Amino acid sequence: MTSIFFLIGIGFFVGTAAWFLFIWAVKSGQFDDPEAPKYRMLDDDDDEQPGRKPLK
C-alpha cells in the first residue's frame, strides 16, 4: 500500500514539474512562431543592400 502512495506522489511531482517547464517555455518564447524560419529562406530579397551594385 505504501508503494502506491509513493508512486502517486512521484507521479504528481513529475507531472507538476512538466507543467511548470511547459509554462516557462511558453513565457520565454519557445513556441512563438515555429513555421516562419522554413519560409523565410524562400523570400526574395529584392531590396538593394547598401554597398552593393545592382545586377544588370
N, CA, C and O atoms as CSV, one atom per row, in Angstrom:
chain,resi,resn,atom,element,x,y,z
A,1,MET,N,N,0.824,-1.198,0.000
A,1,MET,CA,C,0.000,0.000,0.000
A,1,MET,C,C,0.869,1.263,0.000
A,1,MET,O,O,0.538,2.263,-0.638
A,2,THR,N,N,1.966,1.195,0.716
A,2,THR,CA,C,2.828,2.386,0.760
A,2,THR,C,C,3.482,2.640,-0.590
A,2,THR,O,O,3.771,3.787,-0.931
A,3,SER,N,N,3.718,1.582,-1.364
A,3,SER,CA,C,4.337,1.791,-2.679
A,3,SER,C,C,3.385,2.520,-3.616
A,3,SER,O,O,3.829,3.289,-4.468
A,4,ILE,N,N,2.082,2.292,-3.472
A,4,ILE,CA,C,1.101,3.003,-4.309
A,4,ILE,C,C,1.120,4.488,-3.985
A,4,ILE,O,O,1.105,5.321,-4.892
A,5,PHE,N,N,1.152,4.830,-2.691
A,5,PHE,CA,C,1.209,6.245,-2.310
A,5,PHE,C,C,2.520,6.879,-2.766
A,5,PHE,O,O,2.545,8.040,-3.174
A,6,PHE,N,N,3.602,6.117,-2.694
A,6,PHE,CA,C,4.889,6.610,-3.156
A,6,PHE,C,C,4.857,6.888,-4.656
A,6,PHE,O,O,5.324,7.939,-5.094
A,7,LEU,N,N,4.318,5.972,-5.443
A,7,LEU,CA,C,4.237,6.152,-6.892
A,7,LEU,C,C,3.293,7.287,-7.271
A,7,LEU,O,O,3.563,8.024,-8.220
A,8,ILE,N,N,2.196,7.435,-6.546
A,8,ILE,CA,C,1.274,8.555,-6.801
A,8,ILE,C,C,1.978,9.879,-6.513
A,8,ILE,O,O,1.838,10.838,-7.272
A,9,GLY,N,N,2.730,9.930,-5.421
A,9,GLY,CA,C,3.475,11.155,-5.081
A,9,GLY,C,C,4.518,11.497,-6.131
A,9,GLY,O,O,4.649,12.658,-6.520
A,10,ILE,N,N,5.262,10.499,-6.594
A,10,ILE,CA,C,6.268,10.744,-7.631
A,10,ILE,C,C,5.595,11.165,-8.932
A,10,ILE,O,O,6.081,12.066,-9.615
A,11,GLY,N,N,4.488,10.526,-9.279
A,11,GLY,CA,C,3.766,10.903,-10.495
A,11,GLY,C,C,3.241,12.326,-10.421
A,11,GLY,O,O,3.291,13.062,-11.406
A,12,PHE,N,N,2.740,12.713,-9.259
A,12,PHE,CA,C,2.264,14.083,-9.079
A,12,PHE,C,C,3.421,15.072,-9.205
A,12,PHE,O,O,3.277,16.121,-9.833
A,13,PHE,N,N,4.565,14.741,-8.612
A,13,PHE,CA,C,5.731,15.621,-8.695
A,13,PHE,C,C,6.216,15.762,-10.131
A,13,PHE,O,O,6.501,16.874,-10.575
A,14,VAL,N,N,6.315,14.668,-10.859
A,14,VAL,CA,C,6.791,14.715,-12.258
A,14,VAL,C,C,5.800,15.487,-13.123
A,14,VAL,O,O,6.210,16.281,-13.969
A,15,GLY,N,N,4.514,15.266,-12.925
A,15,GLY,CA,C,3.500,15.987,-13.695
A,15,GLY,C,C,3.536,17.482,-13.429
A,15,GLY,O,O,3.424,18.283,-14.357
A,16,THR,N,N,3.690,17.858,-12.173
A,16,THR,CA,C,3.772,19.278,-11.814
A,16,THR,C,C,5.039,19.915,-12.394
A,16,THR,O,O,4.998,21.042,-12.887
A,17,ALA,N,N,6.154,19.198,-12.335
A,17,ALA,CA,C,7.400,19.725,-12.900
A,17,ALA,C,C,7.270,19.911,-14.418
A,17,ALA,O,O,7.735,20.913,-14.961
A,18,ALA,N,N,6.645,18.959,-15.094
A,18,ALA,CA,C,6.460,19.081,-16.546
A,18,ALA,C,C,5.557,20.265,-16.871
A,18,ALA,O,O,5.800,20.987,-17.838
A,19,TRP,N,N,4.531,20.463,-16.078
A,19,TRP,CA,C,3.621,21.594,-16.295
A,19,TRP,C,C,4.357,22.918,-16.112
A,19,TRP,O,O,4.190,23.833,-16.918
A,20,PHE,N,N,5.168,23.030,-15.062
A,20,PHE,CA,C,5.926,24.263,-14.845
A,20,PHE,C,C,6.951,24.492,-15.952
A,20,PHE,O,O,7.159,25.635,-16.361
A,21,LEU,N,N,7.591,23.444,-16.442
A,21,LEU,CA,C,8.533,23.603,-17.547
A,21,LEU,C,C,7.821,24.050,-18.823
A,21,LEU,O,O,8.365,24.849,-19.586
A,22,PHE,N,N,6.632,23.553,-19.059
A,22,PHE,CA,C,5.863,23.984,-20.231
A,22,PHE,C,C,5.476,25.453,-20.112
A,22,PHE,O,O,5.598,26.203,-21.080
A,23,ILE,N,N,5.010,25.875,-18.936
A,23,ILE,CA,C,4.654,27.285,-18.724
A,23,ILE,C,C,5.882,28.170,-18.924
A,23,ILE,O,O,5.781,29.236,-19.531
A,24,TRP,N,N,7.044,27.739,-18.420
A,24,TRP,CA,C,8.271,28.504,-18.604
A,24,TRP,C,C,8.628,28.615,-20.085
A,24,TRP,O,O,9.027,29.686,-20.543
A,25,ALA,N,N,8.491,27.529,-20.833
A,25,ALA,CA,C,8.830,27.540,-22.256
A,25,ALA,C,C,7.908,28.472,-23.026
A,25,ALA,O,O,8.362,29.172,-23.932
A,26,VAL,N,N,6.637,28.498,-22.692
A,26,VAL,CA,C,5.698,29.389,-23.373
A,26,VAL,C,C,6.031,30.838,-23.060
A,26,VAL,O,O,6.020,31.682,-23.956
A,27,LYS,N,N,6.326,31.139,-21.798
A,27,LYS,CA,C,6.623,32.520,-21.424
A,27,LYS,C,C,7.958,33.001,-21.981
A,27,LYS,O,O,8.135,34.201,-22.191
A,28,SER,N,N,8.897,32.095,-22.222
A,28,SER,CA,C,10.196,32.516,-22.736
A,28,SER,C,C,10.217,32.594,-24.259
A,28,SER,O,O,11.244,32.948,-24.838
A,29,GLY,N,N,9.109,32.271,-24.918
A,29,GLY,CA,C,9.021,32.454,-26.359
A,29,GLY,C,C,9.444,31.257,-27.184
A,29,GLY,O,O,9.759,31.415,-28.363
A,30,GLN,N,N,9.463,30.090,-26.621
A,30,GLN,CA,C,9.878,28.906,-27.365
A,30,GLN,C,C,8.872,28.512,-28.444
A,30,GLN,O,O,9.240,27.859,-29.421
A,31,PHE,N,N,7.619,28.897,-28.279
A,31,PHE,CA,C,6.571,28.494,-29.210
A,31,PHE,C,C,5.981,29.678,-29.961
A,31,PHE,O,O,4.826,29.622,-30.382
A,32,ASP,N,N,6.750,30.751,-30.137
A,32,ASP,CA,C,6.203,31.947,-30.777
A,32,ASP,C,C,5.776,31.686,-32.215
A,32,ASP,O,O,4.601,31.851,-32.543
A,33,ASP,N,N,6.688,31.290,-33.065
A,33,ASP,CA,C,6.345,31.068,-34.463
A,33,ASP,C,C,7.252,29.990,-35.046
A,33,ASP,O,O,8.298,30.310,-35.611
A,34,PRO,N,N,6.880,28.738,-34.923
A,34,PRO,CA,C,7.754,27.676,-35.431
A,34,PRO,C,C,7.715,27.524,-36.948
A,34,PRO,O,O,8.563,26.828,-37.506
A,35,GLU,N,N,6.770,28.143,-37.625
A,35,GLU,CA,C,6.627,27.978,-39.073
A,35,GLU,C,C,7.457,28.980,-39.870
A,35,GLU,O,O,7.817,28.692,-41.012
A,36,ALA,N,N,7.767,30.125,-39.317
A,36,ALA,CA,C,8.404,31.201,-40.076
A,36,ALA,C,C,9.801,30.877,-40.604
A,36,ALA,O,O,10.095,31.225,-41.747
A,37,PRO,N,N,10.676,30.230,-39.834
A,37,PRO,CA,C,12.037,30.040,-40.359
A,37,PRO,C,C,12.108,29.245,-41.654
A,37,PRO,O,O,12.962,29.530,-42.493
A,38,LYS,N,N,11.251,28.273,-41.841
A,38,LYS,CA,C,11.344,27.492,-43.072
A,38,LYS,C,C,10.829,28.255,-44.284
A,38,LYS,O,O,11.187,27.923,-45.414
A,39,TYR,N,N,9.997,29.270,-44.074
A,39,TYR,CA,C,9.521,30.084,-45.190
A,39,TYR,C,C,10.408,31.309,-45.417
A,39,TYR,O,O,10.415,31.870,-46.513
A,40,ARG,N,N,11.147,31.724,-44.406
A,40,ARG,CA,C,11.981,32.911,-44.523
A,40,ARG,C,C,13.077,32.720,-45.564
A,40,ARG,O,O,13.452,33.670,-46.251
A,41,MET,N,N,13.587,31.510,-45.683
A,41,MET,CA,C,14.655,31.287,-46.657
A,41,MET,C,C,14.139,31.318,-48.089
A,41,MET,O,O,14.935,31.431,-49.020
A,42,LEU,N,N,12.836,31.221,-48.288
A,42,LEU,CA,C,12.269,31.252,-49.629
A,42,LEU,C,C,11.933,32.666,-50.100
A,42,LEU,O,O,11.672,32.879,-51.284
A,43,ASP,N,N,11.937,33.625,-49.186
A,43,ASP,CA,C,11.624,35.005,-49.552
A,43,ASP,C,C,12.758,35.597,-50.376
A,43,ASP,O,O,13.934,35.402,-50.071
A,44,ASP,N,N,12.382,36.327,-51.428
A,44,ASP,CA,C,13.374,37.023,-52.236
A,44,ASP,C,C,13.713,38.354,-51.580
A,44,ASP,O,O,12.829,39.083,-51.130
A,45,ASP,N,N,14.985,38.653,-51.534
A,45,ASP,CA,C,15.425,39.941,-51.020
A,45,ASP,C,C,15.719,40.844,-52.208
A,45,ASP,O,O,16.867,40.955,-52.638
A,46,ASP,N,N,14.692,41.484,-52.737
A,46,ASP,CA,C,14.847,42.341,-53.899
A,46,ASP,C,C,15.301,43.746,-53.537
A,46,ASP,O,O,15.652,44.530,-54.419
A,47,ASP,N,N,15.299,44.068,-52.271
A,47,ASP,CA,C,15.733,45.404,-51.859
A,47,ASP,C,C,17.234,45.533,-52.065
A,47,ASP,O,O,18.000,44.596,-51.841
A,48,GLU,N,N,17.634,46.737,-52.503
A,48,GLU,CA,C,19.063,46.974,-52.689
A,48,GLU,C,C,19.733,47.068,-51.324
A,48,GLU,O,O,19.233,47.721,-50.408
A,49,GLN,N,N,20.838,46.421,-51.215
A,49,GLN,CA,C,21.597,46.491,-49.983
A,49,GLN,C,C,22.669,47.539,-50.131
A,49,GLN,O,O,23.250,47.666,-51.208
A,50,PRO,N,N,22.957,48.304,-49.075
A,50,PRO,CA,C,23.964,49.342,-49.183
A,50,PRO,C,C,25.344,48.748,-49.468
A,50,PRO,O,O,25.735,47.742,-48.876
A,51,GLY,N,N,26.068,49.384,-50.376
A,51,GLY,CA,C,27.401,48.950,-50.697
A,51,GLY,C,C,27.457,47.927,-51.821
A,51,GLY,O,O,28.549,47.494,-52.186
A,52,ARG,N,N,26.350,47.533,-52.369
A,52,ARG,CA,C,26.334,46.557,-53.468
A,52,ARG,C,C,25.754,47.219,-54.708
A,52,ARG,O,O,24.804,47.997,-54.629
A,53,LYS,N,N,26.330,46.903,-55.829
A,53,LYS,CA,C,25.815,47.424,-57.088
A,53,LYS,C,C,24.743,46.473,-57.606
A,53,LYS,O,O,24.882,45.254,-57.501
A,54,PRO,N,N,23.667,47.038,-58.168
A,54,PRO,CA,C,22.619,46.153,-58.707
A,54,PRO,C,C,23.103,45.394,-59.941
A,54,PRO,O,O,23.893,45.918,-60.728
A,55,LEU,N,N,22.640,44.191,-60.104
A,55,LEU,CA,C,22.994,43.382,-61.273
A,55,LEU,C,C,22.226,43.847,-62.490
A,55,LEU,O,O,21.057,44.218,-62.385
A,56,LYS,N,N,22.881,43.832,-63.663
A,56,LYS,CA,C,22.201,44.269,-64.888
A,56,LYS,C,C,22.083,43.130,-65.841
A,56,LYS,O,O,21.540,43.293,-66.933
